Amino acid sequence: MDHKNTFTQVLLTEARALELAASRFTEVEALKLVTLFELLAHTGGSLIISGVGKSGLIAQKIAATFSSLGLPSFFLHPTEAMHGDLGRVTKSDAIVLLSKSGTTEELLNMLPYVLVPKERIIALVGNVNSPIAQKSGIIIDASVEKEACINDLAPTTSTTVALALGDAMAVLYENVMGVSKEKFAVNHPAGLLGKSLSLTVDRLMISMPDCPSVDESATLQDAILAMTQKPVGMCAVIENNVLKGILVEGDIRRAFANSPDAIKTPVKSLMTPRPVCLTPQTLAFEALKLMENPKKQISVVPVVEDGHFKGVLRLHDLFKAGFHSSLATK
C-alpha cells in the first residue's frame, strides 16, 4: 500500500477543490458581500454564523476570525436558537448558513424565526439550487466533486472549502474596512501579536525612583554604591533630572583595568554621554529590535522624555513579557 500517495492525494484533492471554488466566485457576489459589510459597519450589526455537525465547527472558526478583525460575530447553533438563543439575533444582523447539502433540517426549521431579511442571509452551501440557497440573498458555491475520504463520506474536502471561503470573506471584510495592524491589535491585547503592536516601553520599564542615579560631580565609588542598592545594570548620570550620560558595568571593569585606584575617578570622565535612548511611548517590539541589533547588542537602555530621565528598560524585561530574540529580525 502506498501510504505516501494516500496522504498526498488528500492535499491534492482539496487543493483542486479550492481552485474550483475560486473560479466560481463572481464579481456580483463580491459586490453583494461588500455592500453587506458596509451596512453592518453602519448599523453596528453582528455577523452570525450557523451550521450543524462538522459545518458547525467550521462556523465557529469563521465567527472567531471575523471577531478578531473587529466585526462582532458569533456562532449560533440552530437547535439552541429554537430554545432561546434567537434572542441574540437582531434586525441589524446578518447570518451565514453553512450546509454541504443545502437541506440541513435544523437550519431550515430555524430560518422562519430569524429576524434577518433575505438580502442579509448568506448561504455557504454545496448545492446552489437547494432550499437554503433559495431562502438566501447571497449564495456562495461551496460544492465539491468528492470528499478526500476514501469512502467519499467523511467531511474533508467540503469542510476545507467551507473554511477557506469563510477566510476569504473575512479577508475581504478586512480589506473593505481598512483593518490596520493597530486595529487588529486592539482585539489581541494578550497575545504576542497584540503586544508587538500595542505594548509600549513605559509599561515594562523600571521607573526612575527604582533606578540608580548620580549627578555629574559623583565619583565611581558613588556610582557603584548606587548600583549596588538598585541593581538594574546601569547608573544614570543626571543633572536636574536631565540625562547627561550612563555608566554600565562594563565601564566599571574597564576603569579598574586601567587603574587600580579608579574608585575616586569622577563619573563624568567614565560615563557614555549621549547614549542610545528610548521614549516611554516607543513600542516594546521596536525596543527589542534596537537592543538585539546584531551590530551592537544592548542589554539595558535609558528611557527619556524631552531629555528627562524616566527609567530603564532591560532586555530581561522584554523577555519576561514574552518577546524573544528571533522577533528582532522580523
N, C-alpha and C positions, 0 to 999 in steps of 0.2 A: 504494500500500500504506500502510495506517495503522500506522506504526511505534509511535506512542504507544499506540494501543489494544492492540497485541501485548504491549507492555511491561506496561501496567497490568492486562491480563487475567490475567497470571500472578499478580500480587499479589491480585487479587480471588478467583481460583480457590483459591489457597492459604488466604486468609482464611476463605472459606466452609468449607473442609475442616477448619480448626481449630475453627470454631464447632460443626460437627457432631461432632467428636471430643469436645469439651467436653460436649455434650448426651448423649453415650452413656456417659460415665463415671458410675458409680453409687456410692452410699454403701457398698455391700458391698465393692466393690473398694478404696475408700478405707480402710475398716477393716482389710482384709487387709494393705494396704501399711503402715499404721501399726503393726500387730502385728508385721510382719516387721522394720521399722526398730527397734522396741523390742527385739526378740530379738537383732538384730545388735549393738545397743549393749550388751546384757547379756553376750553371748558373746564380743564382740570380733571377730566375723566380718567378712569383706570382702564387698563387693558387686561381683560380676564381671559385665562387660558383654561380650556376644559377638555378632558378626554378620560377614557377608561382603560384599565389594564396597562400594557406597555405604553400605549399612547398617552395615558395619564402621567406616567413617569417622564416622558419627553415633554409633556405640557408643563410640568413643574420646573424643569430646567429652563424652558423658554421664558417662563414667567420670571424666574430668578435673573436671567440675562437682561430682560427689559428693565427690571427694577434697578439693577446695577448701573444702567445707563441713565437713570433718572425718570423713567416713565413708571408711575405706580402700577404694579402688575401683581396679580396673584392667581394661584391655581384654584379652580372651583370644581370640586368633584360633583358630577351631575346627580348622584344619589343623595349626597349630603345637601345639595341645593334644594331638593324636594322636601327636605326635613328641616328647613330653617335658614340654610345658608344663602338663599335667594335674597335675603335681607341685606346682603353685602353688595348687591348689584343696583346701580342707579341708572337713570335715563341718560346720563352723561357718559356712560361707559361704552366700551366696545368689547366684543368677545371673539375669541378664536376657538374653533371646534376642530379637534383632531380625531380623525377616523379613517382607517385604511379602506374600509368598505363603503363608508358614507351612509351606513344604515344602522349605526350604533343605537340600540334601543334607548339606552339611558339618556343620550343626548337629545334624541327626538322627543322623548317624554318631557324633558326639561324645557325645550325651546318655547312652547306656547306660554310659559310663565315668566320668561325672561323679558324685561322691560326694554331691552335694546332694540332699536329699529333695524330693519333688514339691511340697510346700507352700512351698518356698523357691525355686521356679523361676517366673520371671515371663516370660510370653510377650507381647512387644510386637509384634503381628502384624496384617497386613491381612486375615486370614481367621480368625475366631474358631472355626471348625469344622475347622481344619487339623490335621495330625498334631502340629505343635509345640505348638499350643494344647492339644491333648488330653493332652499329657505334662506340662502346667504346672498349678501350683496357683493362680496369679493370671494372669488373662488381661486384657490391656488392648487394646481395639479401636482399631487404627491404620489402619483401612480408609479408602480414598479413592474417590470416584466416578471420577476420572480424573486423570492426570498433567497438569501445566500445559504440558508439552511438546506442540507442535502435532501430533506423531505419537502422543501418548499412550504414549511409550516410555521416555524418559529419566527417571530418578528425580528428581522435582522436588517435586510436592505430597506424595508419600509420605514423602520424607526430611524435609521441613519438619514434617509432622505427627509423625513419629517423634522428631525433635529437640525439638519443643515438649512432647511427652508426657514425654520424659526430663527436661526442665527442670521440668515440673510435679511430677514425682516428687521431684526434688531439693529444690524449694521446700517441698513437703510434709514432707520429712525435716527441713529447716531449722526449720520451724515446730514439729514434734513434739519435736525435740531442744532447742529453745530456743537455737539458734545465735546468739550475740550478735555485734556488730561486733568486740568484743575477741577472741572465739574465732576469728572469721573471719580476723582479722589475724595470728593465730599461724601460719596456713598461707600467709601472703603477706608475709613479712618484707622482701623486697627491692623489692617494687613500691611505687608511691606510695601506694596504698590502705593497705598494711600500715604504711608509715612514718607515715601520718596517724593511725593508731590505736595505734601502739606506740612510735614513736621519741620519746625524751624529751630535754629540753634538755641534760642532763648529758653526753649523747653527742655534742653538737655545739658546746658552749660552749668558749671559751678559758679554761682553768683559771687560778686565782689567780696561780701563780708566773709566768705569762706575761702578766699584766695590769699596767699601770702603776697605782701607788697611792702616796698620800702621807698623812701624818697631818694633823690639823686645824691644826697650827702652821705648816704649809708655806706658801710663797708661790707666786704664779702662776709664777714662774721655776722653782721646784722641780717643779711640775706639768708644765710644758712640757718640761722635761728628761726626766721620767719617760715622758711620752707620746711623745717622740722616740725613746727607747730601746726602747719597747714600743708600737708604733703599732697600737692596736685601735679608736681612735675616741673614747675616753673615759678619764678618770682617776678611780679610786675614792678617795674620802676616807674613811679608816678609822681607828678607834681600838681597839686590842686586837682586831683582825680584825672588829670590828663596823662595818658600813657606816653612815657618817654623811651621805654625800651623794655626788654625782658632778659632775665637770666635763667638759663636752664642748667640741668645737672651736668651736661657736657662742658659748659663754660667753667663750672667749678673745678672739674677734673683737669681741664687744660690749665687753669690758673695755678693749681698746685704742682702740676707737672713742670711748669715754667719757673716756679719759685716756691720753695717750702714755706716762706713767710708771707704767702699771699693773703692770709687771713685778714690783714689790715688794709688790703688794697681797696680803693674806692670802687664801689659797684659800677659807677658811671663808666669807668675805663674797661670794664669786663662785659657789660651788657651788649645786647644786639639792639641798636637803635632802628627805628622804623621796621619792625618785624612784620611778617605776613599776619594779617588780622582778618577776622570775620565780624560781621554785624549780627545783632540779635535776630534780624529778620532773614538772614541767609538760610536757605533750605539746608537741612541736615544732609541731604543727598549731595548737594553741591559741596558742602564742607568735607564730606568723605572723599570726593574726587580730588579736592585740593590737598588733603592730608595724605592721600595714598598715591600722589603723583610719583611715578617711578623715578623721575629725575631727582626729586628731593622730597623724601617722605618726612612727614612731621607728625609727632605723636601728641603734641599739645599746642593749642593756638589761643592767643588772647582774643577776647571779644570786645569790640569798642563801638561806641556810637557817638558821632560828632567829635571824635578824638578822645572821648572819656572812656576810661576803663570800666567795663561792665562785668567781666568774668572770664572764665577759661573753659574751653571745650577740649576734652581729651578724646583721642581715638577710642579709648576704652569705653567712653560714654556712648559713642556711636554703635559699637559692637553690642553693648548691653541693650540698646534699643532695637536690635535685630538686624542692623546693617552688617554687611560683610565685605571683605576686600574685593571679591570678584565684581561687585556692583560698580566699583570705581572706574572700571574700564568701559562702562556702557554709556 
